[in-house]
Amino acid sequence: MPVFLVPLYESNDCHNPAGPGGGQFCSTGGVAEALGKVRVVEEPRTPSPDHPEAHQHGDRVIVSHKFHQLTPEQRYHVLLHELGHWFRERFVPLADIMGWEQGDKFYDLFAAGNSEEGWAEAFAVFASHPQELKARYPTQFAALRALVTDDDVAQVQAFARKHSR
């Protein structure tokens, strides 16, 4: 059963031209340019104590005061997670991450009951510890591997490293 049903880009240069479902699926060519528009900005007001460290809205990752209390490694992971939301919003139709069979849903793995949070967390783990994701969740790893090129990962990692210091 294909995990993703809608092609993102059709290209002969994809790292996995077979892609899920036998088509040509990948984000080659769009991530670097689109990521150049993303900005990390400070939360303009003091949020409530239960407010997250960061959240993504369009081409902005908005960080709260709690973000700055995290270690650099934690900030890096938070940014990768928020960039997972951004990547999904730009390159993966929401319908493609919802309605999977039990055990195949990203939200079953990481974010009990929330496909978008599960996707973002799986994306963060894929970008930071891909072999761990592959070993523990091979279906989700394969889905991300089919959609995200090595260059995409390098671009996202560089962005997160730059803004997590």
C-alpha positions, 0 to 999 in steps of 0.5 A, a space after each residue: 500500500 503506498 503511503 503517499 499518493 500524490 506526487 510532489 514534483 516529477 523529476 528525473 533527478 530524484 534520489 528515489 525515482 520509483 517513489 511510493 506507488 511507483 511514481 516519481 516523487 521528491 522535493 528536489 529543487 524547491 526546498 533550498 529556494 523556499 527555505 530562504 524565505 523562512 524567518 525565525 522571529 521572537 514571540 511578540 508577547 509573553 505567552 502563557 506557561 503552557 505555550 510551546 517553545 516554538 510554533 510555525 506559521 507560514 514562512 515564520 518559526 515563532 520562538 517564545 522565551 521558553 525556547 531560549 531556556 533550552 540547550 542548543 541541542 534541544 533548540 536544534 530539535 525544536 527547529 527541526 520539528 517546526 521545519 517539519 511542519 513547514 515542509 509538510 505545509 509546502 510539499 506534502 498534501 495534508 490528506 497524505 498523512 491522515 487516514 493511514 491504517 493503524 500502525 502506519 500513522 505518524 501520530 501513532 508513533 510520536 504525537 498521540 492522535 495528531 497527524 501533523 504533530 506526528 509528521 513534524 516529529 518524524 521529520 525531526 528524527 529523520 533529519 537528526 537520527 535517520 538510522 534510529 527512525 529506520 530501525 524503529 519505524 521502517 515504514 515512516 522512514 521509507 515514506 520520508 526517504 521517498 520525499 526528502 532528498 539528502 540535499 533537503 536534509 542538509 539545507 534544513 539541518 544548516 538552517 536549524 543549526 544556524 538558529 539554535 545557537 
